[in-house]
Amino acid sequence: MKRIYAKVSVLHILGPAPKFHRYGWFAMQHDHISPDADARTYHQPVMLEEVLCGLDVREGGNYIDCTLGDAGHAMAILERNGDGRLLGLDADPEATATCRQRLARFGGRAVVVNANFEDLEPIAQAHGFVPADGVLFDLGLSSRQLDAEERGFSFRRADPLDMRFTPSASATAADIVDTSSEEELADILYQFGEEPRSRRIARAIAAARPIANTMELAEVVRRASGYGRGRTHPATRTFQALRIAVNREMERLEAGLASTGRVLAHGGRMAVIAYHSGEDRIVKRFLEREQGMGFRRLTKKVIKPSSVEVRQNRRARSARLRLAERV
């Protein structure tokens, strides 16, 4: 068996956890993970091996991916868990259609459902995934969503101000931008985007309404923010905040985490990758509340992607992974 070793700058694991070593090396069993022929066209799964090891993926196990995206994590889990099964959820119907195609080779072992993870418990019950051996949340956008035209997640083109994960949902980013009061807009930008100049930007947005598209909004924010040129576009926090508000991401995350405790088997693992400090705070506080009662934290600190991974995939730079075990 060929073993390829990769450096990981992570991990203070509490108690036994296979394959992790503090500031050490772990073995990646690439004989179980076959590369996808067209993988370059899809979202690159973040901290893939750390997730597989953290979930302690085993042959015959049943796992749930609450945020399928492009099915990168899901595919690797199915390749590693032998004859086990995987339930994959995604609120985006385009993502679920793509994932059904990508996971078709696994037959009935892969169950794909177009749904938000706030409905995790009834869906897992309906498909026979309770109790589950592991549950994964990879929060935020996939690269394909970010790059897709007409979805409004990117400010690189003049796309409609949409930002909905589920196209059938009622509220869009345009609704929030054009109908919210200046104070409401400032609160959204500060709470969900942690934008320090939220009031100045909200004032500029209110004065510029109606705003036609994403590029126009980005320019309004750029002028109002006063930020100079840098690695991060001045509108990044604003777009993040609007996306979170449109999709009620914080509220739904709370519901999804609570459901996980009722879905996981005792000894089952939960892995959560967050890209926003607000999301990570919700996960951290949930685990603190549940420590010793419903969950046991497997890491003292968040796990961050290696410098090698960040160089290869810049969108992984803000990722933070937390692991816990059901007790």
The 8 nearest C-alpha neighbors of each residue, nearest first, counted from 0:
[[1, 2, 30, 28, 29, 3, 31, 27],
 [0, 2, 3, 30, 29, 28, 27, 26],
 [3, 1, 28, 26, 27, 0, 4, 29],
 [4, 2, 27, 26, 1, 5, 28, 29],
 [3, 5, 26, 25, 27, 2, 24, 6],
 [4, 6, 24, 25, 7, 3, 26, 27],
 [5, 7, 24, 23, 8, 4, 25, 305],
 [8, 6, 9, 305, 22, 24, 23, 5],
 [7, 9, 22, 305, 6, 10, 23, 303],
 [10, 8, 302, 7, 22, 21, 303, 11],
 [9, 11, 21, 12, 302, 298, 22, 20],
 [10, 12, 298, 299, 21, 13, 300, 9],
 [13, 11, 298, 297, 10, 14, 299, 16],
 [12, 14, 297, 298, 11, 15, 296, 299],
 [13, 15, 12, 16, 297, 298, 11, 296],
 [16, 14, 17, 13, 12, 297, 19, 18],
 [15, 17, 14, 19, 18, 12, 53, 55],
 [16, 18, 19, 15, 52, 55, 53, 20],
 [17, 19, 25, 52, 20, 16, 26, 24],
 [20, 18, 17, 25, 16, 21, 52, 10],
 [21, 19, 23, 22, 24, 18, 25, 10],
 [20, 22, 23, 10, 11, 9, 19, 12],
 [23, 21, 8, 9, 7, 20, 10, 24],
 [24, 22, 20, 21, 7, 6, 25, 8],
 [23, 25, 6, 5, 7, 20, 4, 26],
 [24, 26, 18, 19, 4, 5, 27, 20],
 [27, 25, 4, 3, 28, 2, 24, 18],
 [26, 28, 29, 3, 4, 2, 25, 48],
 [29, 27, 30, 31, 2, 26, 32, 3],
 [28, 30, 32, 31, 27, 2, 33, 3],
 [29, 31, 28, 32, 1, 0, 33, 2],
 [32, 30, 29, 79, 78, 28, 33, 75],
 [33, 31, 29, 30, 78, 75, 34, 79],
 [32, 34, 31, 35, 29, 30, 78, 75],
 [35, 33, 36, 32, 38, 37, 29, 75],
 [34, 36, 38, 37, 33, 39, 101, 71],
 [35, 37, 38, 34, 39, 33, 40, 41],
 [36, 38, 35, 39, 40, 41, 34, 101],
 [39, 37, 35, 41, 40, 36, 34, 43],
 [40, 38, 41, 37, 42, 43, 36, 35],
 [39, 41, 38, 37, 42, 143, 43, 142],
 [42, 40, 38, 39, 69, 43, 143, 142],
 [41, 43, 142, 141, 69, 44, 143, 40],
 [42, 44, 41, 45, 71, 312, 38, 39],
 [45, 43, 71, 47, 72, 42, 46, 70],
 [44, 46, 47, 315, 43, 318, 304, 308],
 [47, 45, 49, 48, 304, 50, 44, 308],
 [48, 46, 50, 45, 49, 44, 51, 72],
 [47, 49, 51, 50, 46, 52, 27, 53],
 [48, 50, 52, 46, 47, 51, 53, 19],
 [49, 51, 53, 47, 48, 52, 54, 46],
 [52, 50, 48, 54, 53, 49, 56, 55],
 [53, 51, 55, 49, 50, 54, 48, 18],
 [52, 54, 50, 55, 51, 49, 322, 270],
 [53, 55, 268, 51, 56, 52, 133, 50],
 [54, 56, 52, 53, 51, 57, 17, 268],
 [57, 55, 54, 51, 80, 52, 76, 79],
 [58, 56, 80, 60, 55, 59, 79, 81],
 [59, 80, 57, 81, 60, 83, 82, 79],
 [58, 60, 83, 82, 80, 81, 57, 61],
 [61, 59, 83, 58, 57, 132, 80, 62],
 [60, 62, 84, 131, 132, 83, 85, 128],
 [63, 61, 133, 85, 132, 131, 134, 86],
 [62, 64, 86, 134, 85, 87, 65, 135],
 [65, 63, 87, 135, 66, 67, 134, 86],
 [64, 66, 88, 136, 116, 87, 135, 63],
 [67, 65, 89, 64, 88, 137, 68, 136],
 [66, 68, 70, 89, 87, 88, 64, 69],
 [69, 67, 70, 141, 66, 94, 89, 42],
 [68, 70, 71, 42, 67, 98, 41, 94],
 [71, 69, 73, 67, 68, 72, 98, 74],
 [72, 70, 44, 74, 73, 69, 75, 43],
 [71, 73, 75, 74, 70, 44, 76, 47],
 [74, 72, 70, 76, 71, 75, 77, 64],
 [73, 75, 77, 71, 76, 72, 70, 78],
 [74, 76, 78, 72, 73, 77, 32, 79],
 [77, 75, 73, 79, 78, 74, 80, 72],
 [78, 76, 74, 80, 79, 75, 73, 85],
 [79, 77, 75, 76, 32, 31, 80, 74],
 [78, 80, 76, 77, 31, 81, 75, 58],
 [58, 81, 79, 57, 83, 77, 59, 78],
 [82, 80, 58, 83, 59, 79, 78, 77],
 [81, 83, 59, 80, 58, 84, 108, 60],
 [84, 59, 82, 60, 80, 61, 81, 58],
 [83, 85, 108, 61, 109, 62, 60, 82],
 [84, 86, 62, 109, 63, 61, 108, 110],
 [85, 87, 63, 110, 111, 109, 64, 62],
 [86, 88, 64, 111, 67, 63, 65, 110],
 [89, 87, 65, 112, 66, 114, 67, 113],
 [88, 90, 66, 113, 114, 91, 67, 115],
 [89, 91, 115, 114, 113, 165, 164, 92],
 [90, 92, 164, 165, 94, 89, 93, 95],
 [93, 91, 95, 94, 113, 96, 90, 165],
 [94, 92, 96, 91, 95, 97, 98, 90],
 [95, 93, 97, 91, 92, 96, 68, 98],
 [94, 96, 98, 92, 97, 93, 113, 89],
 [97, 95, 93, 99, 94, 98, 92, 100],
 [96, 98, 94, 100, 95, 99, 93, 101],
 [99, 97, 101, 95, 100, 96, 70, 102],
 [98, 100, 96, 102, 97, 101, 103, 95],
 [99, 101, 103, 98, 97, 102, 96, 104],
 [102, 100, 98, 99, 103, 97, 70, 104],
 [101, 103, 99, 104, 100, 105, 98, 109],
 [104, 102, 100, 105, 106, 101, 99, 109],
 [103, 105, 106, 102, 101, 100, 109, 107],
 [106, 104, 103, 108, 102, 109, 107, 77],
 [107, 105, 104, 108, 103, 109, 102, 110],
 [106, 108, 109, 105, 110, 84, 103, 104],
 [107, 109, 84, 106, 105, 85, 110, 83],
 [110, 108, 85, 107, 84, 105, 86, 106],
 [109, 111, 86, 87, 85, 108, 112, 107],
 [112, 110, 87, 86, 88, 99, 109, 95],
 [113, 111, 88, 114, 87, 110, 89, 95],
 [112, 114, 89, 90, 88, 95, 92, 91],
 [115, 113, 90, 89, 88, 112, 116, 118],
 [114, 116, 90, 117, 89, 118, 88, 113],
 [115, 117, 119, 118, 255, 65, 114, 88],
 [116, 118, 255, 254, 251, 115, 119, 252],
 [119, 117, 116, 120, 115, 121, 122, 114],
 [118, 120, 116, 122, 117, 121, 123, 258],
 [119, 121, 123, 122, 258, 118, 124, 262],
 [122, 120, 124, 123, 119, 125, 118, 126],
 [123, 121, 125, 124, 119, 120, 126, 118],
 [124, 122, 128, 120, 126, 125, 121, 119],
 [125, 123, 121, 127, 122, 126, 129, 128],
 [124, 126, 122, 123, 127, 121, 128, 120],
 [127, 125, 123, 124, 128, 122, 86, 110],
 [126, 128, 124, 129, 125, 123, 130, 122],
 [129, 127, 123, 131, 130, 126, 124, 61],
 [130, 128, 131, 262, 124, 127, 123, 263],
 [129, 131, 264, 263, 262, 128, 132, 127],
 [132, 130, 263, 129, 61, 128, 264, 133],
 [133, 131, 267, 61, 62, 264, 60, 263],
 [132, 134, 268, 62, 267, 131, 269, 54],
 [135, 133, 63, 269, 62, 64, 270, 268],
 [134, 136, 270, 64, 269, 271, 65, 63],
 [135, 137, 271, 65, 66, 138, 272, 270],
 [138, 136, 272, 66, 271, 135, 273, 139],
 [139, 137, 273, 136, 272, 274, 66, 140],
 [138, 140, 274, 137, 141, 273, 275, 272],
 [141, 139, 144, 145, 142, 138, 68, 143],
 [140, 142, 144, 143, 68, 42, 145, 139],
 [141, 143, 145, 42, 144, 146, 140, 41],
 [142, 144, 146, 141, 145, 147, 42, 41],
 [145, 143, 147, 141, 142, 146, 140, 152],
 [144, 146, 142, 152, 143, 147, 153, 141],
 [145, 147, 143, 144, 142, 148, 153, 152],
 [148, 146, 144, 145, 143, 150, 149, 152],
 [147, 149, 150, 146, 158, 151, 156, 153],
 [148, 150, 158, 151, 159, 147, 161, 160],
 [151, 149, 148, 162, 161, 152, 147, 159],
 [152, 150, 161, 162, 160, 158, 159, 153],
 [151, 153, 162, 145, 150, 154, 238, 144],
 [154, 152, 155, 151, 145, 146, 156, 213],
 [153, 155, 214, 213, 156, 217, 152, 157],
 [154, 156, 153, 214, 157, 213, 158, 217],
 [157, 155, 154, 158, 214, 153, 213, 148],
 [156, 158, 214, 213, 212, 159, 155, 154],
 [157, 159, 151, 149, 213, 212, 156, 160],
 [160, 158, 212, 151, 161, 149, 213, 157],
 [161, 159, 173, 151, 172, 212, 213, 162],
 [160, 162, 171, 151, 172, 159, 163, 150],
 [163, 161, 151, 152, 242, 150, 172, 171],
 [164, 162, 165, 161, 166, 246, 171, 245],
 [163, 165, 91, 90, 166, 162, 246, 168],
 [164, 166, 91, 163, 167, 168, 90, 92],
 [167, 165, 168, 163, 164, 91, 92, 169],
 [166, 168, 165, 169, 163, 164, 170, 92],
 [169, 167, 166, 165, 170, 163, 171, 164],
 [168, 170, 167, 171, 166, 163, 165, 245],
 [171, 169, 174, 168, 245, 172, 175, 163],
 [172, 170, 161, 174, 173, 245, 163, 162],
 [171, 173, 161, 175, 160, 174, 162, 176],
 [174, 172, 160, 176, 171, 175, 177, 161],
 [175, 173, 171, 172, 177, 176, 178, 170],
 [174, 176, 172, 179, 173, 178, 177, 171],
 [175, 177, 173, 174, 178, 172, 179, 184],
 [176, 178, 174, 175, 173, 209, 208, 179],
 [177, 179, 175, 174, 176, 180, 173, 205],
 [180, 178, 175, 183, 184, 176, 177, 181],
 [179, 181, 183, 182, 184, 178, 205, 177],
 [180, 182, 184, 183, 201, 202, 205, 185],
 [183, 181, 185, 180, 184, 186, 201, 198],
 [184, 182, 180, 186, 185, 181, 179, 187],
 [183, 185, 187, 181, 182, 186, 201, 179],
 [186, 184, 197, 198, 182, 201, 188, 183],
 [185, 187, 183, 189, 184, 188, 190, 182],
 [188, 186, 184, 190, 185, 189, 191, 240],
 [189, 187, 192, 185, 240, 197, 186, 191],
 [188, 190, 193, 194, 186, 192, 187, 197],
 [189, 191, 187, 193, 188, 186, 192, 240],
 [192, 190, 240, 188, 187, 189, 193, 243],
 [191, 193, 240, 236, 188, 194, 189, 239],
 [194, 192, 189, 190, 191, 195, 188, 236],
 [193, 195, 189, 192, 197, 196, 188, 236],
 [196, 194, 197, 193, 189, 198, 188, 192],
 [197, 195, 194, 199, 198, 200, 224, 189],
 [196, 198, 185, 200, 194, 188, 195, 189],
 [199, 197, 185, 201, 200, 196, 202, 182],
 [198, 200, 202, 196, 201, 197, 203, 223],
 [199, 201, 203, 197, 202, 198, 223, 220],
 [202, 200, 198, 204, 185, 203, 199, 184],
 [201, 203, 199, 205, 200, 204, 181, 198],
 [204, 202, 200, 206, 201, 205, 223, 207],
 [203, 205, 201, 207, 206, 202, 200, 208],
 [204, 206, 202, 203, 208, 207, 181, 201],
 [207, 205, 203, 204, 208, 202, 201, 209],
 [208, 206, 204, 205, 203, 209, 210, 219],
 [209, 207, 210, 205, 206, 177, 204, 176],
 [208, 210, 177, 207, 211, 176, 205, 206],
 [211, 209, 208, 212, 216, 207, 215, 177],
 [210, 212, 209, 215, 159, 213, 160, 216],
 [213, 211, 159, 157, 160, 158, 215, 214],
 [214, 212, 216, 154, 158, 157, 215, 160],
 [213, 215, 157, 217, 154, 216, 212, 156],
 [214, 216, 218, 212, 217, 213, 219, 210],
 [217, 215, 213, 219, 218, 214, 220, 210],
 [218, 216, 214, 220, 234, 215, 219, 154],
 [217, 219, 221, 215, 220, 216, 222, 214],
 [220, 218, 216, 222, 217, 221, 223, 215],
 [221, 219, 223, 217, 218, 222, 234, 224],
 [222, 220, 218, 224, 233, 219, 223, 217],
 [223, 221, 219, 220, 224, 225, 218, 226],
 [222, 224, 220, 200, 221, 225, 203, 219],
 [225, 223, 226, 221, 222, 220, 200, 196],
 [224, 226, 223, 222, 227, 221, 233, 220],
 [227, 225, 224, 233, 228, 221, 222, 229],
 [228, 226, 229, 225, 233, 221, 224, 232],
 [227, 229, 226, 230, 232, 231, 233, 225],
 [228, 230, 231, 227, 232, 226, 233, 235],
 [229, 231, 232, 228, 233, 227, 235, 226],
 [232, 230, 229, 233, 235, 228, 234, 236],
 [231, 233, 234, 235, 230, 229, 228, 221],
 [234, 232, 221, 235, 226, 231, 224, 220],
 [233, 235, 237, 217, 232, 236, 220, 238],
 [236, 234, 238, 237, 232, 233, 239, 231],
 [237, 235, 192, 239, 238, 234, 194, 240],
 [238, 236, 240, 234, 239, 235, 188, 192],
 [239, 237, 241, 235, 240, 236, 242, 234],
 [238, 240, 236, 242, 237, 241, 192, 235],
 [239, 241, 192, 191, 237, 243, 188, 238],
 [240, 242, 244, 238, 243, 239, 245, 172],
 [243, 241, 245, 239, 244, 240, 162, 238],
 [242, 244, 248, 240, 246, 241, 245, 247],
 [243, 245, 247, 241, 242, 246, 240, 248],
 [246, 244, 242, 243, 247, 171, 241, 172],
 [245, 247, 248, 243, 244, 163, 242, 164],
 [248, 246, 244, 250, 245, 243, 249, 251],
 [247, 249, 243, 251, 246, 250, 252, 244],
 [250, 248, 252, 251, 247, 253, 278, 243],
 [251, 249, 253, 252, 248, 247, 254, 117],
 [250, 252, 254, 248, 117, 253, 249, 255],
 [251, 253, 255, 249, 254, 250, 248, 256],
 [252, 254, 256, 250, 251, 255, 257, 249],
 [255, 253, 251, 117, 257, 252, 256, 258],
 [254, 256, 117, 252, 258, 116, 257, 253],
 [257, 255, 259, 253, 258, 254, 252, 260],
 [256, 258, 254, 255, 259, 260, 253, 261],
 [259, 257, 255, 261, 256, 260, 120, 254],
 [260, 258, 262, 256, 261, 257, 263, 255],
 [259, 261, 258, 262, 263, 257, 293, 325],
 [262, 260, 258, 259, 263, 120, 257, 130],
 [261, 263, 259, 129, 130, 260, 131, 120],
 [264, 262, 131, 130, 267, 260, 259, 261],
 [263, 265, 130, 267, 131, 132, 266, 262],
 [266, 264, 325, 326, 267, 263, 324, 130],
 [265, 267, 325, 324, 326, 264, 268, 132],
 [266, 268, 132, 264, 133, 325, 265, 263],
 [269, 267, 324, 133, 54, 323, 325, 132],
 [268, 270, 134, 323, 133, 322, 135, 324],
 [269, 271, 322, 135, 321, 136, 134, 54],
 [272, 270, 136, 321, 320, 135, 137, 273],
 [273, 271, 320, 137, 319, 138, 136, 318],
 [274, 272, 319, 138, 279, 318, 275, 278],
 [273, 275, 318, 317, 319, 139, 276, 272],
 [276, 274, 278, 277, 273, 279, 317, 318],
 [275, 277, 279, 278, 280, 274, 273, 281],
 [278, 276, 280, 275, 279, 281, 191, 249],
 [279, 277, 281, 280, 275, 276, 273, 282],
 [278, 280, 276, 282, 281, 277, 273, 283],
 [281, 279, 283, 277, 278, 282, 276, 284],
 [280, 282, 278, 284, 279, 283, 285, 277],
 [283, 281, 279, 285, 280, 284, 286, 278],
 [282, 284, 280, 286, 285, 281, 279, 287],
 [285, 283, 287, 281, 286, 282, 280, 288],
 [284, 286, 282, 288, 287, 283, 281, 289],
 [287, 285, 289, 283, 288, 284, 290, 282],
 [286, 288, 284, 290, 285, 289, 283, 296],
 [289, 287, 285, 286, 290, 284, 292, 291],
 [288, 290, 286, 293, 292, 294, 287, 291],
 [291, 289, 287, 294, 295, 292, 286, 288],
 [292, 290, 295, 294, 293, 289, 326, 296],
 [293, 291, 289, 290, 294, 326, 295, 288],
 [292, 294, 289, 326, 325, 291, 290, 260],
 [295, 293, 325, 290, 326, 324, 289, 291],
 [294, 296, 324, 290, 323, 291, 297, 325],
 [297, 295, 323, 298, 322, 324, 294, 290],
 [296, 298, 323, 13, 12, 322, 295, 324],
 [299, 297, 12, 11, 300, 296, 13, 322],
 [298, 300, 11, 12, 297, 301, 296, 13],
 [301, 299, 298, 302, 11, 10, 321, 9],
 [302, 300, 321, 320, 319, 303, 298, 299],
 [301, 303, 320, 9, 319, 10, 321, 300],
 [302, 304, 319, 318, 301, 320, 305, 9],
 [305, 303, 46, 308, 306, 309, 318, 315],
 [304, 306, 308, 307, 7, 8, 309, 303],
 [305, 307, 309, 308, 310, 304, 8, 316],
 [308, 306, 310, 305, 309, 311, 304, 6],
 [307, 309, 311, 305, 310, 306, 312, 304],
 [310, 308, 312, 313, 306, 316, 311, 307],
 [311, 309, 307, 308, 312, 313, 306, 316],
 [310, 312, 308, 309, 307, 313, 306, 315],
 [313, 311, 309, 314, 310, 315, 308, 43],
 [312, 314, 309, 315, 316, 310, 311, 308],
 [313, 315, 312, 316, 317, 309, 318, 142],
 [316, 314, 313, 318, 309, 317, 312, 45],
 [315, 317, 309, 314, 313, 318, 304, 312],
 [316, 318, 274, 315, 319, 314, 275, 273],
 [319, 317, 274, 315, 273, 316, 272, 303],
 [318, 320, 273, 303, 272, 302, 301, 274],
 [321, 319, 272, 302, 301, 271, 303, 273],
 [322, 320, 271, 301, 270, 302, 272, 319],
 [323, 321, 270, 297, 269, 296, 298, 53],
 [324, 322, 296, 297, 269, 295, 268, 294],
 [323, 325, 268, 295, 294, 267, 266, 269],
 [324, 326, 294, 266, 265, 267, 293, 268],
 [325, 265, 294, 293, 266, 324, 295, 292]]
